[in-house]
Amino acid sequence: MEQPFWYIIANPTSGGGTVEKHWPALERLLQEMGFSYSIQFTERRGHAARLAEDAILKGHRHILAIGGDGTNHEIINGILGQQAVPSQAVYYALLPAGTGNDWARQYGIPVDSRQRLERLKACRTTFQDAGLVHFLNEGQSGSRYFVNVAGMAYDGFIGKKLLENPVKNRMEYLLRVAQYLFEYKLSKARICFDDHVVEDFFYTVNIGLCRYSGGGMQFVPQAVPDDGLFALTFARRLAKWEVLLQTRRFYNGTLLEHPRVEGYQAKKIRVEHVGMIPTLLEADGEFLGETPVEFILLENALRIVL
């Protein structure tokens, strides 16, 4: 089978700078394994999305990302946001090199470069649903695509904190999550999904297409990437000591067994704040804004090279 020409977009700062450090060795490996490619390194926030858009406009149809979940999020926004070709016409692959690598975990994509490239040569593909989320940011309307998990309430609060003060590794991330728990104050919100309306004080609200976020946590264990539905999980008011006691459930897929946590699947979801305090939003680990927030499902929008 003839191998395609890959347009590579690499984030040199991913994984605490490991992409930049290991690029010479990876470049030798690409050449040794007979890949045809060009390479562009990202230079700033949002650059990966623009590079993906430009690549597609220039005729490239095979895009390989080297980076973490943030790089993945940006490039997918470039693919889904461009108007030159249907998004399904683009073959997208990720070589995971970040801190969490949660989207890659869903598909069992190896972090070992040689193993990943060997799988890439087979060019086995699948389609995944995507989400389009509309929100407010500093009073202005915004929208963004996402393909993993969006988090609101405490998750959005963490996302905003980490935007202001980024972490360098997974251990620091976990320490910050515990620290910010004691700073967070619950506010009331309303969740409208399909024919349901739920109004309460929520500790967390998660809308997922894939299962993993936050470095292997499973807030939406019921998520299926290509079933045409969002997975929705919300936790009502919980004592902070109870949140810490339930940490194991975040990782072992049993979160929905807790009596204060509910899980559903829905086609369309809207979240509004009740009162004066908005509910914050992040998606794929990127802080976006606040309520009112609307989630729209796009079936089979992304072609993934496994």
N, C-alpha and C positions, 0 to 999 in steps of 0.2 A: 504494500500500500504506500502510495506516494505521501511523503510527509509534508505538512503545510508550512508556510512561512509564518512565524509567530512574531507579533508585535508585543514586546515585553515592556511593561510599566512596573518599575521597581521603586519602592520607598526606602531610601538608604537609612532612615532613622528607625524603621520597624525593628522590633525586638531589642530595643535599647541600642540600636546602631549595628546589630549583627549583620544586616543585609549589606551595608557598606563594607564591613570588615571581611565578609566571606565572598563578596562578589568575584574577585579574581579566581578563586577556586571554582565557583559555580560557572563562570565563563569558560574555564578549561573543560569542565564537565559537559557543558552544552556542545562545545566543539567536538569533544571526544565522541559524543553520542550521535553526532551528525545532524544537529538541529540547525535549521535556517531561521535567522531572527534578526531583529534590530532591537535596540534597547534605549529607553528613555527613563531617566531618574526624576522623581518628583522633587520639587523645590519648595513647596509651600502647601498650606492647607487648601484643599479644593483643586489642586493642580492635576491630580490623577483623573478626575472626572473630565477635565478639559482635554487631557491627552487622549483619553478613550474616544471622546467625540471626534477629535481631529483625525485620529487613526481610521475611524469608520468612514469619515468623509473622504479620506484619501484612498479608500478601497480595501483596507485591511479587514479581514473577517475572522481572524484567529488572534485573540488577545490573551496574554498570560500575565497575571499579576504576581508580583513577588512582594509580600508584605503581610500585615495582620488584618484584623477585622475592619479597622478603619479604612485601610487602603481598598479592601474588598468592597466596602460600602460606597466609596467614592467612584470606583470604576463601574460598578453596577449602575450607579446613577447616571454616569456618562452613557452607558449602553442603552438603558431604558429611556433616557431623556432625549436622545438624538432622534431626528426625523428622517435621516437619509435612507434607512432600510428598516424593515421589521426587526425588532430586537431578537427574534428567534433565528435570524440569519447570521448572527454573530456567535462564534464558538468561544466560550469564556472558560478559562482555567485559572486556578489559584495554586501557587506554591506557597504554602503557609509559612510565615516567618515572623509572627507577631508574639504577643504576650499570652493571649487567650486562645486564639485559633478556633473559636467556637463554631463558625460556619463550616470549616473544614472537618471538624469533629463529626458533624452530622453525616457526612459522606465517607468517613474513614479515609480521608485524604492524608497520606503520610507527610510528616514534616521533614523526613530524610530526603535530601535533594535527589539522589540517584534513584531511590524508589519512586519518588514522585514523577521524575522524568521518564522512567521506564513505563509507568502507567499512562503517561501523556502520549507516548508514541502509539499506543493502541487506539487512541482517539474515541474511546467509548463515551457516549453522551446520554444525558437525560434532560428532561425539562422540569423546571421548578416554577411554582407560583411566586408572585411578588406582591408587595403591598405599596400602595400610594397613600401617604398620610398628609392631611391638610391641618395646619395649626396656626397659632399666632406667635410672633416673636417681636417683642417690643412694640406691640400694637399693629404690626404689619402682618398681612397674610403670607404664609409660606407653604411650600409643599416639598416632599422628599420621597424617594422610593426607598424601600428596605426589603431585605430578603431573609433576615434571621429573626430577631425578636425586638419588639418595641416595649419599653417599660415606662410606667407612669407612677405618680405619687412618689414613694421613697426612691424608686429607681431613677426617676427624672431628677430628683434632688441630688442623688449621687452623681448623675451625669453632668449636672451644672457645676458641682463642686470640683469634679475632675477636669472639666474644661478650664476652670480657673487655676487649678493646681495639679497638672498631670502627674501620673505615677510612672515609675521606671520599670517595675516588674510586678509579677503576680502577687508576691507576698506583701508588697506595699499596698497593692490594691485591696487585698483582704483586710489588712489592718485599717485602711481608710473606711471601708464599708462598715466595720464595727464601730469605729470612732464616730462617723456621721450619724449612725443610728440614734445616738443620744442627743444629737442636735435637731433631728427631724421632728416636726410637729404635724400631726395628721390634720387634713382639711376635708371637708365634705365634697363629694362628687356624685354625679349621676352617670351611669353607664346604660346606653341604649344599644341593644343588639338583637337583630331580627325582630321577634315580637315581645321581647323582654325589656323591662326597665328596672334597674336596681339603683337605689339611692342610699348612701351610707358614708361613713368615714372609712377610707380604705388605706391599709398599710401599703399595699402594692397592687398594681394592675399591669398585667402582661398580655401582649398580643403577639402571637408567634406564628411563624411559618415553619421554622425548624426548632429543634428541642433545646439547644444548649446556648447559654449566655453566661457572662461573668466568670469565664474560666472553668466551664464544665458544670455549672449549675443548671438544673432543670425546672424552670418555673412554668414551662408549658410542656409537660411530658406527653400530652395528648396530641402534639403537633405532628402533622404529616405534610411534607413539602409540596406535594402535588395532588392534594385531594380537593382543591377548590374551596377550601374553608380556612379561616383564621382559627387558631386555638386561642381561647380567652381564659385567663386565670385571674382571679382577684381574691385578695385576703382582706377581710374586714378588720376592724379594730383589734389589735393584739398588744398585750403588754410587751415592753421591750425585752424583758428577761425571757419571755416566751419565744420571741423571735430567735434569740441566741440558742435556746434549748432545742429548737427545731432545725438547726443548721444542717444536720445530717440529711433531712428530707430534701433540702435544696439540691443535693447531689445524687441521691439514690432513686429518684423518680417516684417517691411516695408522697409528694407534697399534697396531692389532691385528697389524701386520706385524712388530713387534718380537718377537724370539724368547722374551723373558721375560714377554710379555703374552698373555693368553688371553681370548677372547670367546665367550660362549654366549648362548642365550635360554632362559628357564625360566619356569615357571608359579608356582613357590613356592620361596623361598630362605630359608635359616636360616644365621646366622653365629654361631659360639661362639668364645670365647677358649680357648686351650690353655695351662694354667699359671695364674699368679696375676694377670697384667696384662690388664685388659679391652681390647677394641678399641672405639674411639670411633666415634660415629655423628653425621652431619649429614644433613639432607634439605632439598632446595630452598634450600640455603645457610644453614639454621637448625640450630644445634647442638641435639641432642636428648638424647643419653645414651650408653649403652654396651651391650656384649654381656651376655647373649644377645639376639640381634636376629632377628626373624622378619618376612618380607615376604610380604604376601598381595595378590594382584591382584584388582582390581574392574573388570570389563570394562564399557566404555561408560558410565562412571559420571558423566561431566561433559559437559554440552552447552555448547559454545563458540561464541560469535558471532565469526566471522572478520572 
